[in-house]
């Protein structure tokens, strides 16, 4: 369960939509960020987790493991069952610094895992599919085919947008993005003051 003593904004979006960039902009305003992907990366460095993965799949590097789980549904399910309870346990212990009125939970699988039911606001970062594929191939040296398969396995764009309280469109410049973040920041500060005095 998520902590309920402060306003929680659930930030999500498809692969390479710009979630990290948006969370960095919130962070630059002094907002506390909890990123589920960073928790997962730390868990992958835990020797016990590494040993479990090695016993299941052999000695794979991170890139090879990603290729495997997006080509094998059973492998993906096994890894999710291993990691998701540990991720949720860490999220449940989240505390904010006393000077923060709200926190941003960055979770690519916010909707798929049902976490969107526990946050106060769902913020979706959205962009055109062509941009997603281009950014994924540039950022992660990922083939267009793998990027398309990852996007296809995520909740589709229309479903994601249906769950959104707020949407940031990331098709333009960093200046346009920051302006959207600033507007939402002011909105969330007011919501936090109203709901968590």
CNS distance restraints for C-alpha pairs under 8 A (distance, minus, plus):
assign (resid   1 and name CA) (resid  88 and name CA) 7.31 0.50 0.50
assign (resid   1 and name CA) (resid  89 and name CA) 7.99 0.50 0.50
assign (resid   1 and name CA) (resid  91 and name CA) 7.84 0.50 0.50
assign (resid   1 and name CA) (resid  92 and name CA) 5.44 0.50 0.50
assign (resid   1 and name CA) (resid 118 and name CA) 7.39 0.50 0.50
assign (resid   2 and name CA) (resid  91 and name CA) 6.41 0.50 0.50
assign (resid   2 and name CA) (resid  92 and name CA) 4.79 0.50 0.50
assign (resid   2 and name CA) (resid  93 and name CA) 7.93 0.50 0.50
assign (resid   2 and name CA) (resid  94 and name CA) 7.86 0.50 0.50
assign (resid   2 and name CA) (resid 118 and name CA) 6.38 0.50 0.50
assign (resid   2 and name CA) (resid 119 and name CA) 7.44 0.50 0.50
assign (resid   3 and name CA) (resid  91 and name CA) 7.97 0.50 0.50
assign (resid   3 and name CA) (resid  92 and name CA) 5.74 0.50 0.50
assign (resid   3 and name CA) (resid  93 and name CA) 7.15 0.50 0.50
assign (resid   3 and name CA) (resid  94 and name CA) 6.66 0.50 0.50
assign (resid   3 and name CA) (resid  95 and name CA) 7.77 0.50 0.50
assign (resid   4 and name CA) (resid   8 and name CA) 7.93 0.50 0.50
assign (resid   5 and name CA) (resid 196 and name CA) 6.92 0.50 0.50
assign (resid   6 and name CA) (resid  96 and name CA) 7.98 0.50 0.50
assign (resid   6 and name CA) (resid 101 and name CA) 6.83 0.50 0.50
assign (resid   6 and name CA) (resid 102 and name CA) 5.83 0.50 0.50
assign (resid   6 and name CA) (resid 103 and name CA) 7.46 0.50 0.50
assign (resid   6 and name CA) (resid 192 and name CA) 7.09 0.50 0.50
assign (resid   6 and name CA) (resid 196 and name CA) 5.89 0.50 0.50
assign (resid   7 and name CA) (resid 101 and name CA) 7.02 0.50 0.50
assign (resid   7 and name CA) (resid 102 and name CA) 4.68 0.50 0.50
assign (resid   7 and name CA) (resid 103 and name CA) 6.42 0.50 0.50
assign (resid   7 and name CA) (resid 119 and name CA) 7.81 0.50 0.50
assign (resid   7 and name CA) (resid 120 and name CA) 6.13 0.50 0.50
assign (resid   7 and name CA) (resid 188 and name CA) 7.95 0.50 0.50
assign (resid   7 and name CA) (resid 191 and name CA) 7.71 0.50 0.50
assign (resid   7 and name CA) (resid 192 and name CA) 5.46 0.50 0.50
assign (resid   7 and name CA) (resid 195 and name CA) 7.56 0.50 0.50
assign (resid   7 and name CA) (resid 196 and name CA) 6.83 0.50 0.50
assign (resid   8 and name CA) (resid 102 and name CA) 5.92 0.50 0.50
assign (resid   8 and name CA) (resid 103 and name CA) 5.16 0.50 0.50
assign (resid   8 and name CA) (resid 104 and name CA) 5.91 0.50 0.50
assign (resid   8 and name CA) (resid 105 and name CA) 6.83 0.50 0.50
assign (resid   8 and name CA) (resid 119 and name CA) 5.30 0.50 0.50
assign (resid   8 and name CA) (resid 120 and name CA) 5.37 0.50 0.50
assign (resid   8 and name CA) (resid 121 and name CA) 6.69 0.50 0.50
assign (resid   9 and name CA) (resid 102 and name CA) 7.42 0.50 0.50
assign (resid   9 and name CA) (resid 103 and name CA) 6.20 0.50 0.50
assign (resid   9 and name CA) (resid 104 and name CA) 4.75 0.50 0.50
assign (resid   9 and name CA) (resid 105 and name CA) 6.03 0.50 0.50
assign (resid   9 and name CA) (resid 119 and name CA) 6.02 0.50 0.50
assign (resid   9 and name CA) (resid 120 and name CA) 5.94 0.50 0.50
assign (resid   9 and name CA) (resid 121 and name CA) 4.78 0.50 0.50
assign (resid   9 and name CA) (resid 122 and name CA) 5.96 0.50 0.50
assign (resid   9 and name CA) (resid 123 and name CA) 6.72 0.50 0.50
assign (resid  10 and name CA) (resid 104 and name CA) 5.98 0.50 0.50
assign (resid  10 and name CA) (resid 105 and name CA) 4.87 0.50 0.50
assign (resid  10 and name CA) (resid 106 and name CA) 6.10 0.50 0.50
assign (resid  10 and name CA) (resid 107 and name CA) 6.94 0.50 0.50
assign (resid  10 and name CA) (resid 110 and name CA) 7.09 0.50 0.50
assign (resid  10 and name CA) (resid 116 and name CA) 6.73 0.50 0.50
assign (resid  10 and name CA) (resid 119 and name CA) 5.80 0.50 0.50
assign (resid  10 and name CA) (resid 120 and name CA) 7.53 0.50 0.50
assign (resid  10 and name CA) (resid 121 and name CA) 6.05 0.50 0.50
assign (resid  10 and name CA) (resid 122 and name CA) 4.81 0.50 0.50
assign (resid  10 and name CA) (resid 123 and name CA) 5.87 0.50 0.50
assign (resid  11 and name CA) (resid  19 and name CA) 7.14 0.50 0.50
assign (resid  11 and name CA) (resid  23 and name CA) 7.92 0.50 0.50
assign (resid  11 and name CA) (resid 104 and name CA) 6.55 0.50 0.50
assign (resid  11 and name CA) (resid 105 and name CA) 5.84 0.50 0.50
assign (resid  11 and name CA) (resid 106 and name CA) 4.68 0.50 0.50
assign (resid  11 and name CA) (resid 107 and name CA) 6.13 0.50 0.50
assign (resid  11 and name CA) (resid 108 and name CA) 7.73 0.50 0.50
assign (resid  11 and name CA) (resid 110 and name CA) 7.72 0.50 0.50
assign (resid  11 and name CA) (resid 122 and name CA) 6.20 0.50 0.50
assign (resid  11 and name CA) (resid 123 and name CA) 4.79 0.50 0.50
assign (resid  11 and name CA) (resid 124 and name CA) 5.94 0.50 0.50
assign (resid  11 and name CA) (resid 125 and name CA) 7.39 0.50 0.50
assign (resid  12 and name CA) (resid  19 and name CA) 6.54 0.50 0.50
assign (resid  12 and name CA) (resid 106 and name CA) 6.07 0.50 0.50
assign (resid  12 and name CA) (resid 107 and name CA) 5.41 0.50 0.50
assign (resid  12 and name CA) (resid 108 and name CA) 4.98 0.50 0.50
assign (resid  12 and name CA) (resid 109 and name CA) 7.18 0.50 0.50
assign (resid  12 and name CA) (resid 110 and name CA) 6.23 0.50 0.50
assign (resid  12 and name CA) (resid 122 and name CA) 7.57 0.50 0.50
assign (resid  12 and name CA) (resid 123 and name CA) 6.32 0.50 0.50
assign (resid  12 and name CA) (resid 124 and name CA) 5.04 0.50 0.50
assign (resid  12 and name CA) (resid 125 and name CA) 6.23 0.50 0.50
assign (resid  13 and name CA) (resid  17 and name CA) 5.99 0.50 0.50
assign (resid  13 and name CA) (resid  18 and name CA) 7.68 0.50 0.50
assign (resid  13 and name CA) (resid  19 and name CA) 6.41 0.50 0.50
assign (resid  13 and name CA) (resid 108 and name CA) 5.94 0.50 0.50
assign (resid  13 and name CA) (resid 124 and name CA) 5.27 0.50 0.50
assign (resid  13 and name CA) (resid 125 and name CA) 4.87 0.50 0.50
assign (resid  13 and name CA) (resid 126 and name CA) 6.11 0.50 0.50
assign (resid  13 and name CA) (resid 160 and name CA) 7.51 0.50 0.50
assign (resid  14 and name CA) (resid 108 and name CA) 6.80 0.50 0.50
assign (resid  14 and name CA) (resid 125 and name CA) 7.68 0.50 0.50
assign (resid  14 and name CA) (resid 126 and name CA) 7.28 0.50 0.50
assign (resid  14 and name CA) (resid 132 and name CA) 7.84 0.50 0.50
assign (resid  14 and name CA) (resid 151 and name CA) 6.58 0.50 0.50
assign (resid  14 and name CA) (resid 154 and name CA) 7.08 0.50 0.50
assign (resid  14 and name CA) (resid 157 and name CA) 7.44 0.50 0.50
assign (resid  15 and name CA) (resid 108 and name CA) 7.76 0.50 0.50
assign (resid  15 and name CA) (resid 132 and name CA) 6.54 0.50 0.50
assign (resid  15 and name CA) (resid 136 and name CA) 7.08 0.50 0.50
assign (resid  15 and name CA) (resid 147 and name CA) 7.67 0.50 0.50
assign (resid  15 and name CA) (resid 150 and name CA) 7.40 0.50 0.50
assign (resid  15 and name CA) (resid 151 and name CA) 6.17 0.50 0.50
assign (resid  16 and name CA) (resid 132 and name CA) 5.19 0.50 0.50
assign (resid  16 and name CA) (resid 133 and name CA) 7.51 0.50 0.50
assign (resid  16 and name CA) (resid 135 and name CA) 5.80 0.50 0.50
assign (resid  16 and name CA) (resid 136 and name CA) 5.35 0.50 0.50
assign (resid  17 and name CA) (resid 125 and name CA) 6.18 0.50 0.50
assign (resid  17 and name CA) (resid 126 and name CA) 5.87 0.50 0.50
assign (resid  17 and name CA) (resid 127 and name CA) 5.74 0.50 0.50
assign (resid  17 and name CA) (resid 131 and name CA) 7.87 0.50 0.50
assign (resid  17 and name CA) (resid 132 and name CA) 5.66 0.50 0.50
assign (resid  17 and name CA) (resid 135 and name CA) 7.95 0.50 0.50
assign (resid  17 and name CA) (resid 170 and name CA) 7.00 0.50 0.50
assign (resid  18 and name CA) (resid  22 and name CA) 6.23 0.50 0.50
assign (resid  18 and name CA) (resid 125 and name CA) 6.55 0.50 0.50
assign (resid  18 and name CA) (resid 126 and name CA) 7.87 0.50 0.50
assign (resid  18 and name CA) (resid 170 and name CA) 6.76 0.50 0.50
assign (resid  19 and name CA) (resid  23 and name CA) 6.10 0.50 0.50
assign (resid  19 and name CA) (resid 106 and name CA) 7.33 0.50 0.50
assign (resid  19 and name CA) (resid 125 and name CA) 6.20 0.50 0.50
assign (resid  20 and name CA) (resid  24 and name CA) 6.04 0.50 0.50
assign (resid  21 and name CA) (resid  25 and name CA) 6.37 0.50 0.50
assign (resid  22 and name CA) (resid  26 and name CA) 6.44 0.50 0.50
assign (resid  22 and name CA) (resid 125 and name CA) 7.87 0.50 0.50
assign (resid  22 and name CA) (resid 177 and name CA) 7.50 0.50 0.50
assign (resid  22 and name CA) (resid 178 and name CA) 7.86 0.50 0.50
assign (resid  22 and name CA) (resid 181 and name CA) 7.15 0.50 0.50
assign (resid  23 and name CA) (resid  27 and name CA) 6.05 0.50 0.50
assign (resid  23 and name CA) (resid  33 and name CA) 6.97 0.50 0.50
assign (resid  23 and name CA) (resid 104 and name CA) 7.50 0.50 0.50
assign (resid  23 and name CA) (resid 106 and name CA) 7.29 0.50 0.50
assign (resid  24 and name CA) (resid  28 and name CA) 6.11 0.50 0.50
assign (resid  25 and name CA) (resid  29 and name CA) 6.73 0.50 0.50
assign (resid  25 and name CA) (resid 178 and name CA) 6.60 0.50 0.50
assign (resid  25 and name CA) (resid 181 and name CA) 6.92 0.50 0.50
assign (resid  26 and name CA) (resid  30 and name CA) 6.93 0.50 0.50
assign (resid  26 and name CA) (resid  31 and name CA) 5.64 0.50 0.50
assign (resid  26 and name CA) (resid  33 and name CA) 7.90 0.50 0.50
assign (resid  26 and name CA) (resid 104 and name CA) 7.98 0.50 0.50
assign (resid  26 and name CA) (resid 181 and name CA) 6.82 0.50 0.50
assign (resid  26 and name CA) (resid 185 and name CA) 7.38 0.50 0.50
assign (resid  27 and name CA) (resid  31 and name CA) 4.77 0.50 0.50
assign (resid  27 and name CA) (resid  32 and name CA) 6.28 0.50 0.50
assign (resid  27 and name CA) (resid  33 and name CA) 6.52 0.50 0.50
assign (resid  30 and name CA) (resid 100 and name CA) 7.51 0.50 0.50
assign (resid  31 and name CA) (resid 100 and name CA) 6.25 0.50 0.50
assign (resid  31 and name CA) (resid 102 and name CA) 7.06 0.50 0.50
assign (resid  31 and name CA) (resid 103 and name CA) 6.17 0.50 0.50
assign (resid  31 and name CA) (resid 104 and name CA) 7.33 0.50 0.50
assign (resid  32 and name CA) (resid  96 and name CA) 6.61 0.50 0.50
assign (resid  32 and name CA) (resid  97 and name CA) 7.48 0.50 0.50
assign (resid  32 and name CA) (resid 100 and name CA) 6.93 0.50 0.50
assign (resid  32 and name CA) (resid 102 and name CA) 7.49 0.50 0.50
assign (resid  32 and name CA) (resid 103 and name CA) 5.10 0.50 0.50
assign (resid  32 and name CA) (resid 104 and name CA) 6.42 0.50 0.50
assign (resid  33 and name CA) (resid 103 and name CA) 5.97 0.50 0.50
assign (resid  33 and name CA) (resid 104 and name CA) 4.91 0.50 0.50
assign (resid  33 and name CA) (resid 105 and name CA) 6.02 0.50 0.50
assign (resid  33 and name CA) (resid 106 and name CA) 7.22 0.50 0.50
assign (resid  34 and name CA) (resid  91 and name CA) 7.71 0.50 0.50
assign (resid  34 and name CA) (resid  94 and name CA) 7.84 0.50 0.50
assign (resid  34 and name CA) (resid 103 and name CA) 7.62 0.50 0.50
assign (resid  34 and name CA) (resid 104 and name CA) 6.28 0.50 0.50
assign (resid  34 and name CA) (resid 105 and name CA) 4.88 0.50 0.50
assign (resid  34 and name CA) (resid 106 and name CA) 6.12 0.50 0.50
assign (resid  35 and name CA) (resid  39 and name CA) 6.58 0.50 0.50
assign (resid  35 and name CA) (resid 105 and name CA) 5.89 0.50 0.50
assign (resid  35 and name CA) (resid 106 and name CA) 4.57 0.50 0.50
assign (resid  35 and name CA) (resid 107 and name CA) 6.38 0.50 0.50
assign (resid  36 and name CA) (resid  40 and name CA) 6.24 0.50 0.50
assign (resid  36 and name CA) (resid  87 and name CA) 6.84 0.50 0.50
assign (resid  36 and name CA) (resid  91 and name CA) 7.98 0.50 0.50
assign (resid  36 and name CA) (resid 105 and name CA) 7.39 0.50 0.50
assign (resid  36 and name CA) (resid 106 and name CA) 6.01 0.50 0.50
assign (resid  36 and name CA) (resid 107 and name CA) 5.27 0.50 0.50
assign (resid  36 and name CA) (resid 108 and name CA) 7.75 0.50 0.50
assign (resid  37 and name CA) (resid  41 and name CA) 6.19 0.50 0.50
assign (resid  37 and name CA) (resid 106 and name CA) 7.80 0.50 0.50
assign (resid  37 and name CA) (resid 107 and name CA) 7.01 0.50 0.50
assign (resid  37 and name CA) (resid 108 and name CA) 7.75 0.50 0.50
assign (resid  38 and name CA) (resid  42 and name CA) 6.23 0.50 0.50
assign (resid  39 and name CA) (resid  43 and name CA) 6.21 0.50 0.50
assign (resid  39 and name CA) (resid  87 and name CA) 6.38 0.50 0.50
assign (resid  39 and name CA) (resid  90 and name CA) 7.87 0.50 0.50
assign (resid  40 and name CA) (resid  44 and name CA) 6.25 0.50 0.50
assign (resid  40 and name CA) (resid  83 and name CA) 7.19 0.50 0.50
assign (resid  40 and name CA) (resid  87 and name CA) 6.80 0.50 0.50
assign (resid  41 and name CA) (resid  45 and name CA) 6.73 0.50 0.50
assign (resid  42 and name CA) (resid  46 and name CA) 6.78 0.50 0.50
assign (resid  43 and name CA) (resid  49 and name CA) 6.65 0.50 0.50
assign (resid  43 and name CA) (resid  83 and name CA) 7.64 0.50 0.50
assign (resid  44 and name CA) (resid  49 and name CA) 6.16 0.50 0.50
assign (resid  44 and name CA) (resid  50 and name CA) 6.09 0.50 0.50
assign (resid  45 and name CA) (resid  49 and name CA) 7.41 0.50 0.50
assign (resid  45 and name CA) (resid  50 and name CA) 6.69 0.50 0.50
assign (resid  46 and name CA) (resid  50 and name CA) 6.12 0.50 0.50
assign (resid  47 and name CA) (resid  51 and name CA) 6.01 0.50 0.50
assign (resid  48 and name CA) (resid  52 and name CA) 6.34 0.50 0.50
assign (resid  49 and name CA) (resid  53 and name CA) 6.22 0.50 0.50
assign (resid  50 and name CA) (resid  54 and name CA) 6.03 0.50 0.50
assign (resid  51 and name CA) (resid  55 and name CA) 6.10 0.50 0.50
assign (resid  52 and name CA) (resid  56 and name CA) 6.28 0.50 0.50
assign (resid  53 and name CA) (resid  57 and name CA) 5.90 0.50 0.50
assign (resid  53 and name CA) (resid  58 and name CA) 7.16 0.50 0.50
assign (resid  53 and name CA) (resid  79 and name CA) 7.87 0.50 0.50
assign (resid  54 and name CA) (resid  58 and name CA) 4.39 0.50 0.50
assign (resid  54 and name CA) (resid  59 and name CA) 5.21 0.50 0.50
assign (resid  54 and name CA) (resid  60 and name CA) 7.25 0.50 0.50
assign (resid  60 and name CA) (resid  64 and name CA) 5.73 0.50 0.50
assign (resid  60 and name CA) (resid  65 and name CA) 5.81 0.50 0.50
assign (resid  61 and name CA) (resid  65 and name CA) 6.15 0.50 0.50
assign (resid  62 and name CA) (resid  66 and name CA) 6.17 0.50 0.50
assign (resid  63 and name CA) (resid  67 and name CA) 6.31 0.50 0.50
assign (resid  64 and name CA) (resid  68 and name CA) 6.18 0.50 0.50
assign (resid  65 and name CA) (resid  69 and name CA) 6.24 0.50 0.50
assign (resid  66 and name CA) (resid  70 and name CA) 6.29 0.50 0.50
assign (resid  67 and name CA) (resid  71 and name CA) 6.31 0.50 0.50
assign (resid  67 and name CA) (resid 146 and name CA) 7.72 0.50 0.50
assign (resid  68 and name CA) (resid  72 and name CA) 5.98 0.50 0.50
assign (resid  68 and name CA) (resid  75 and name CA) 7.15 0.50 0.50
assign (resid  68 and name CA) (resid  76 and name CA) 7.93 0.50 0.50
assign (resid  69 and name CA) (resid  73 and name CA) 6.57 0.50 0.50
assign (resid  69 and name CA) (resid  74 and name CA) 7.87 0.50 0.50
assign (resid  69 and name CA) (resid  75 and name CA) 5.24 0.50 0.50
assign (resid  69 and name CA) (resid  76 and name CA) 4.43 0.50 0.50
assign (resid  69 and name CA) (resid  79 and name CA) 7.92 0.50 0.50
assign (resid  70 and name CA) (resid  76 and name CA) 6.73 0.50 0.50
assign (resid  70 and name CA) (resid 146 and name CA) 7.88 0.50 0.50
assign (resid  70 and name CA) (resid 149 and name CA) 7.18 0.50 0.50
assign (resid  70 and name CA) (resid 150 and name CA) 6.48 0.50 0.50
assign (resid  72 and name CA) (resid  76 and name CA) 6.30 0.50 0.50
assign (resid  73 and name CA) (resid  77 and name CA) 6.19 0.50 0.50
assign (resid  74 and name CA) (resid  78 and name CA) 6.12 0.50 0.50
assign (resid  75 and name CA) (resid  79 and name CA) 6.24 0.50 0.50
assign (resid  76 and name CA) (resid  80 and name CA) 6.15 0.50 0.50
assign (resid  77 and name CA) (resid  81 and name CA) 6.10 0.50 0.50
assign (resid  78 and name CA) (resid  82 and name CA) 6.33 0.50 0.50
assign (resid  79 and name CA) (resid  83 and name CA) 6.19 0.50 0.50
assign (resid  80 and name CA) (resid  84 and name CA) 5.45 0.50 0.50
assign (resid  81 and name CA) (resid  85 and name CA) 7.12 0.50 0.50
assign (resid  82 and name CA) (resid  86 and name CA) 7.63 0.50 0.50
assign (resid  83 and name CA) (resid  87 and name CA) 6.19 0.50 0.50
assign (resid  84 and name CA) (resid  88 and name CA) 6.09 0.50 0.50
assign (resid  85 and name CA) (resid  89 and name CA) 6.10 0.50 0.50
assign (resid  86 and name CA) (resid  90 and name CA) 6.43 0.50 0.50
assign (resid  87 and name CA) (resid  91 and name CA) 6.30 0.50 0.50
assign (resid  88 and name CA) (resid  92 and name CA) 6.12 0.50 0.50
assign (resid  89 and name CA) (resid  93 and name CA) 6.75 0.50 0.50
assign (resid  90 and name CA) (resid  94 and name CA) 6.84 0.50 0.50
assign (resid  96 and name CA) (resid 100 and name CA) 6.31 0.50 0.50
assign (resid  96 and name CA) (resid 102 and name CA) 7.75 0.50 0.50
assign (resid  96 and name CA) (resid 103 and name CA) 6.97 0.50 0.50
assign (resid 101 and name CA) (resid 189 and name CA) 6.26 0.50 0.50
assign (resid 101 and name CA) (resid 192 and name CA) 5.88 0.50 0.50
assign (resid 101 and name CA) (resid 193 and name CA) 7.29 0.50 0.50
assign (resid 102 and name CA) (resid 188 and name CA) 7.12 0.50 0.50
assign (resid 102 and name CA) (resid 189 and name CA) 6.98 0.50 0.50
assign (resid 102 and name CA) (resid 192 and name CA) 6.25 0.50 0.50
assign (resid 109 and name CA) (resid 113 and name CA) 5.87 0.50 0.50
assign (resid 109 and name CA) (resid 154 and name CA) 7.61 0.50 0.50
assign (resid 110 and name CA) (resid 114 and name CA) 6.30 0.50 0.50
assign (resid 110 and name CA) (resid 115 and name CA) 5.08 0.50 0.50
assign (resid 110 and name CA) (resid 116 and name CA) 5.50 0.50 0.50
assign (resid 111 and name CA) (resid 115 and name CA) 6.11 0.50 0.50
assign (resid 111 and name CA) (resid 116 and name CA) 5.35 0.50 0.50
assign (resid 111 and name CA) (resid 155 and name CA) 7.41 0.50 0.50
assign (resid 111 and name CA) (resid 160 and name CA) 7.18 0.50 0.50
assign (resid 111 and name CA) (resid 163 and name CA) 7.92 0.50 0.50
assign (resid 112 and name CA) (resid 154 and name CA) 7.65 0.50 0.50
assign (resid 112 and name CA) (resid 155 and name CA) 6.59 0.50 0.50
assign (resid 114 and name CA) (resid 118 and name CA) 7.78 0.50 0.50
assign (resid 115 and name CA) (resid 119 and name CA) 6.77 0.50 0.50
assign (resid 116 and name CA) (resid 122 and name CA) 6.47 0.50 0.50
assign (resid 116 and name CA) (resid 163 and name CA) 7.85 0.50 0.50
assign (resid 121 and name CA) (resid 164 and name CA) 7.72 0.50 0.50
assign (resid 121 and name CA) (resid 165 and name CA) 5.87 0.50 0.50
assign (resid 121 and name CA) (resid 166 and name CA) 7.50 0.50 0.50
assign (resid 122 and name CA) (resid 163 and name CA) 6.90 0.50 0.50
assign (resid 122 and name CA) (resid 164 and name CA) 5.01 0.50 0.50
assign (resid 122 and name CA) (resid 165 and name CA) 5.21 0.50 0.50
assign (resid 122 and name CA) (resid 166 and name CA) 6.41 0.50 0.50
assign (resid 123 and name CA) (resid 164 and name CA) 5.72 0.50 0.50
assign (resid 123 and name CA) (resid 165 and name CA) 6.14 0.50 0.50
assign (resid 123 and name CA) (resid 166 and name CA) 4.79 0.50 0.50
assign (resid 123 and name CA) (resid 167 and name CA) 5.65 0.50 0.50
assign (resid 123 and name CA) (resid 168 and name CA) 7.37 0.50 0.50
assign (resid 124 and name CA) (resid 160 and name CA) 7.23 0.50 0.50
assign (resid 124 and name CA) (resid 161 and name CA) 6.74 0.50 0.50
assign (resid 124 and name CA) (resid 164 and name CA) 5.87 0.50 0.50
assign (resid 124 and name CA) (resid 166 and name CA) 6.38 0.50 0.50
assign (resid 124 and name CA) (resid 167 and name CA) 4.86 0.50 0.50
assign (resid 124 and name CA) (resid 168 and name CA) 6.24 0.50 0.50
assign (resid 125 and name CA) (resid 167 and name CA) 5.93 0.50 0.50
assign (resid 125 and name CA) (resid 168 and name CA) 4.82 0.50 0.50
assign (resid 125 and name CA) (resid 169 and name CA) 6.09 0.50 0.50
assign (resid 125 and name CA) (resid 170 and name CA) 6.68 0.50 0.50
assign (resid 126 and name CA) (resid 157 and name CA) 8.00 0.50 0.50
assign (resid 126 and name CA) (resid 167 and name CA) 6.90 0.50 0.50
assign (resid 126 and name CA) (resid 168 and name CA) 6.09 0.50 0.50
assign (resid 126 and name CA) (resid 169 and name CA) 5.04 0.50 0.50
assign (resid 126 and name CA) (resid 170 and name CA) 5.93 0.50 0.50
assign (resid 127 and name CA) (resid 131 and name CA) 6.72 0.50 0.50
assign (resid 127 and name CA) (resid 132 and name CA) 6.83 0.50 0.50
assign (resid 127 and name CA) (resid 169 and name CA) 5.80 0.50 0.50
assign (resid 127 and name CA) (resid 170 and name CA) 5.14 0.50 0.50
assign (resid 127 and name CA) (resid 171 and name CA) 5.45 0.50 0.50
assign (resid 128 and name CA) (resid 132 and name CA) 6.45 0.50 0.50
assign (resid 128 and name CA) (resid 171 and name CA) 6.87 0.50 0.50
assign (resid 129 and name CA) (resid 133 and name CA) 6.33 0.50 0.50
assign (resid 130 and name CA) (resid 134 and name CA) 6.25 0.50 0.50
assign (resid 131 and name CA) (resid 135 and name CA) 5.98 0.50 0.50
assign (resid 131 and name CA) (resid 171 and name CA) 7.57 0.50 0.50
assign (resid 132 and name CA) (resid 136 and name CA) 6.03 0.50 0.50
assign (resid 133 and name CA) (resid 137 and name CA) 6.20 0.50 0.50
assign (resid 133 and name CA) (resid 144 and name CA) 6.14 0.50 0.50
assign (resid 133 and name CA) (resid 147 and name CA) 6.17 0.50 0.50
assign (resid 133 and name CA) (resid 148 and name CA) 6.97 0.50 0.50
assign (resid 134 and name CA) (resid 138 and name CA) 6.25 0.50 0.50
assign (resid 134 and name CA) (resid 144 and name CA) 7.81 0.50 0.50
assign (resid 135 and name CA) (resid 139 and name CA) 5.81 0.50 0.50
assign (resid 136 and name CA) (resid 140 and name CA) 5.65 0.50 0.50
assign (resid 136 and name CA) (resid 141 and name CA) 7.16 0.50 0.50
assign (resid 136 and name CA) (resid 142 and name CA) 6.16 0.50 0.50
assign (resid 136 and name CA) (resid 144 and name CA) 7.85 0.50 0.50
assign (resid 136 and name CA) (resid 147 and name CA) 6.46 0.50 0.50
assign (resid 137 and name CA) (resid 141 and name CA) 4.85 0.50 0.50
assign (resid 137 and name CA) (resid 142 and name CA) 4.46 0.50 0.50
assign (resid 137 and name CA) (resid 143 and name CA) 5.84 0.50 0.50
assign (resid 137 and name CA) (resid 144 and name CA) 6.29 0.50 0.50
assign (resid 137 and name CA) (resid 147 and name CA) 7.36 0.50 0.50
assign (resid 138 and name CA) (resid 142 and name CA) 7.32 0.50 0.50
assign (resid 142 and name CA) (resid 146 and name CA) 6.55 0.50 0.50
assign (resid 142 and name CA) (resid 147 and name CA) 6.44 0.50 0.50
assign (resid 143 and name CA) (resid 147 and name CA) 6.26 0.50 0.50
assign (resid 144 and name CA) (resid 148 and name CA) 6.03 0.50 0.50
assign (resid 145 and name CA) (resid 149 and name CA) 6.26 0.50 0.50
assign (resid 146 and name CA) (resid 150 and name CA) 6.17 0.50 0.50
assign (resid 147 and name CA) (resid 151 and name CA) 6.19 0.50 0.50
assign (resid 148 and name CA) (resid 152 and name CA) 6.07 0.50 0.50
assign (resid 149 and name CA) (resid 153 and name CA) 6.31 0.50 0.50
assign (resid 150 and name CA) (resid 154 and name CA) 6.51 0.50 0.50
assign (resid 151 and name CA) (resid 155 and name CA) 7.99 0.50 0.50
assign (resid 151 and name CA) (resid 156 and name CA) 7.75 0.50 0.50
assign (resid 152 and name CA) (resid 156 and name CA) 7.09 0.50 0.50
assign (resid 155 and name CA) (resid 159 and name CA) 6.50 0.50 0.50
assign (resid 155 and name CA) (resid 160 and name CA) 6.44 0.50 0.50
assign (resid 156 and name CA) (resid 160 and name CA) 6.24 0.50 0.50
assign (resid 157 and name CA) (resid 161 and name CA) 6.18 0.50 0.50
assign (resid 158 and name CA) (resid 162 and name CA) 6.22 0.50 0.50
assign (resid 159 and name CA) (resid 163 and name CA) 6.70 0.50 0.50
assign (resid 160 and name CA) (resid 164 and name CA) 6.67 0.50 0.50
assign (resid 161 and name CA) (resid 167 and name CA) 7.54 0.50 0.50
assign (resid 168 and name CA) (resid 177 and name CA) 7.49 0.50 0.50
assign (resid 168 and name CA) (resid 180 and name CA) 6.56 0.50 0.50
assign (resid 168 and name CA) (resid 181 and name CA) 7.73 0.50 0.50
assign (resid 169 and name CA) (resid 177 and name CA) 7.57 0.50 0.50
assign (resid 170 and name CA) (resid 177 and name CA) 6.40 0.50 0.50
assign (resid 172 and name CA) (resid 176 and name CA) 6.34 0.50 0.50
assign (resid 172 and name CA) (resid 177 and name CA) 7.19 0.50 0.50
assign (resid 173 and name CA) (resid 177 and name CA) 6.35 0.50 0.50
assign (resid 174 and name CA) (resid 178 and name CA) 6.05 0.50 0.50
assign (resid 175 and name CA) (resid 179 and name CA) 6.26 0.50 0.50
assign (resid 176 and name CA) (resid 180 and name CA) 6.49 0.50 0.50
assign (resid 177 and name CA) (resid 181 and name CA) 6.33 0.50 0.50
assign (resid 178 and name CA) (resid 182 and name CA) 6.04 0.50 0.50
assign (resid 179 and name CA) (resid 183 and name CA) 6.32 0.50 0.50
assign (resid 180 and name CA) (resid 184 and name CA) 6.35 0.50 0.50
assign (resid 181 and name CA) (resid 185 and name CA) 5.95 0.50 0.50
assign (resid 182 and name CA) (resid 186 and name CA) 6.36 0.50 0.50
assign (resid 183 and name CA) (resid 187 and name CA) 6.41 0.50 0.50
assign (resid 184 and name CA) (resid 188 and name CA) 6.03 0.50 0.50
assign (resid 185 and name CA) (resid 189 and name CA) 6.18 0.50 0.50
assign (resid 186 and name CA) (resid 190 and name CA) 6.43 0.50 0.50
assign (resid 187 and name CA) (resid 191 and name CA) 6.27 0.50 0.50
assign (resid 188 and name CA) (resid 192 and name CA) 5.95 0.50 0.50
assign (resid 189 and name CA) (resid 193 and name CA) 6.25 0.50 0.50
assign (resid 190 and name CA) (resid 194 and name CA) 6.25 0.50 0.50
assign (resid 191 and name CA) (resid 195 and name CA) 6.03 0.50 0.50
assign (resid 192 and name CA) (resid 196 and name CA) 5.26 0.50 0.50
assign (resid 192 and name CA) (resid 197 and name CA) 7.08 0.50 0.50
assign (resid 193 and name CA) (resid 197 and name CA) 5.06 0.50 0.50
